[in-house]
Amino acid sequence: MVSGSTNEIGREFVRQFSEKGFNILILDTNEEELKVQAEMVKEKSLYPEMQIVPLTFNFKAADKWQDYEELHKKITEITKKQDVSVLINNAEEFDPFGPKIHRAKDEDVLGNLTINTFPMVFLTHYLGPNMKERVKKGDKKSAIINMTSYYSEFSVTNAPLYSSAKAFEDVFS
């Protein structure tokens, strides 16, 4: 499963997994981009049985844990025949405010913090236990890959929210 699947890094993860024949659940905010991505990957796949399922979710607006509980239910329904073996936490938005955060609307600040922290925390929270259970059974492996940024390593004056959120994700990971 790849969140933020339509950005550059997400697209590359999807491409790499599809080349290995993985079934892939792709999540992002733009339904049309997801459909196009799914069609392109399926067309190029060497594995006709490979499934790629797009799921639209507005990470920026999902600022309550209940939003992720609902998403988890949808993911569980989609993956009931096959569990999630790899979770790529890649949803993000670069800081559009820069040093002018004092001029940003409250909902925009909340949205930026939400998309840069909540998906990683809640997707790990809801999907992690089942992934861990796969490993305990002894015959399967699982991985959670959290994408952060080199911006997490130092304070970036032109992107204070983004670098702070990425530092949080780095510590969380």
Secondary structure as GFF3:
##gff-version 3
##sequence-region A 1 173
A	DSSP	beta_strand	2	3	.	.	.	ID=ss1
A	DSSP	alpha_helix	8	19	.	.	.	ID=ss2
A	DSSP	beta_strand	24	28	.	.	.	ID=ss3
A	DSSP	alpha_helix	31	44	.	.	.	ID=ss4
A	DSSP	beta_strand	52	56	.	.	.	ID=ss5
A	DSSP	alpha_helix	65	78	.	.	.	ID=ss6
A	DSSP	beta_strand	86	89	.	.	.	ID=ss7
A	DSSP	three_ten_helix	98	103	.	.	.	ID=ss8
A	DSSP	alpha_helix	106	136	.	.	.	ID=ss9
A	DSSP	beta_strand	143	146	.	.	.	ID=ss10
A	DSSP	three_ten_helix	150	153	.	.	.	ID=ss11
A	DSSP	alpha_helix	160	172	.	.	.	ID=ss12
###
